[in-house]
Amino acid sequence: MSKKNKPIWGTRISKRTPGIFEKVSSSIHIDKRLYKEDILASIAHVEMLNRQKIINFKVKNKIIWGLKKIQNQIIKKQYLFDYKDEDIHMSIEKKLFDIIGEDAGFIHTARSRNDQVLVDLKIWMINSNNKLIKMLDQTIKNILKIAEKNIYTIMPGFTHLKNAQPISFAHYILAYVEMFSRDKQRLINNFISLKENPLGSAALSGTSFNIDRNFTTKKLGFKIPTGNSIDTVSDRDFVLEFLFASSVCAMHISRIAEEFIIWNSDAFKLISLNDNIVTGSSIMPQKKNPDPLEYLRGKVGSSYGNLYSMMTILKGLPLSYFKDLQDDKKNVFESFDNLSDSIKVLNEVLKNFSINKNEMLNLANKGYVTATDLADYFVKNLNYSFRKSYQITSKIVNYCEKNKKKLSDLSIIELKKIEPNTKDDVIKVFDLKNSINSKKSYGGTSFENIKKMIRKYKNA
């Protein structure tokens, strides 16, 4: 192996590494997307070294010039990423030697790849967190537009996929605003650990050089330096937090995708998907398949896998750095890409489906969905306990089922045969709109509640 092709650490290792070891040890095909963050952090590092009189002004400027030249080459796709360079950090440092010569050797003063990779990854994750938050903001706006148009759209709420109680479609869809708002908050919470600057922890014990970690912290947009150098290079809690937040968000997307798949089916027909978000069949000319929704439902599996993978990697590791941690970036990048794409797909779906209001209303008129309203009526008007009211209502539902009637088809005479104390005004409880509007408890489905919640979300 020529001197030029040897790894930077190759002076300590006398024999050539077998090809398969080089291949599995290399992560440059994954971490090359950190090139901007690596160059940004390296520039801050050498500026700090110069301020602390560890390197001179000329060397600092030379290194920064070389790093910016490398960045331009990468942007213009004039840069060769070679897996033999092992990772993006070594690749850039090696290229810097080619451009400015031996002065490139000063760049790694008072730092290690152990803290270097962490500062790069954290900067990338901060930016990526912000991107996901903005994308979820758009998702929430799309849902609010749908809700505003469907406050008075009546549908059955389901439990166990069986008709349960009448609700407004707006109330249903606003449930996902709550979910995605929590997803946003989880991503925001991640900033607590992401805002701690690892640079300066070096390999595991800190450094003997008189560095200024507060300078690089401020320069790179962090809040504080990390407090313990051993914990710093060992820590991947911030990775787990991101992977968990991504997994939960992917799960929420999967849930709405599953419901839309069911509702779009020929069995339900509650919604219709526009042609630009469906695909056809290779053999059945009539088919319009909800493939984008199925994509969303499926992608949560890989998000879970990345989370479980990282937790398994970490569970038996002693403190400090080990090669096992190499997969942290792969898991983070893949989960980010999957979630980012999933949110984009979901936003397209939300803009390209229509609600079959008549089908929703027809379905809401099935399944005795106002039975709970009837039981509540007996409690309020006859002063019965809820359990007694429940038993009476069950008898009435059984009567309807036996006689193939809806609750709204019953006459006062029929109701009084089962419960003699029933009053004539009981009929109003069978009206779907009345049922919905009666749910005025905070968070309930009444039309006024929904309007208030939409205003609240818009002002959030």
Helices and strands as residue ranges (DSSP letters): G 8-11, H 19-25, H 28-31, G 32-34, H 35-51, H 57-75, G 83-85, H 88-100, G 101-108, H 113-149, E 154-159, E 162-168, H 169-194, E 196-197, H 213-219, E 224-225, H 229-234, H 237-264, E 271-273, G 275-277, H 291-314, G 323-326, H 327-350, E 353-355, H 357-364, H 371-382, H 386-403, G 407-409, H 412-418, G 424-430, H 432-438, H 447-459
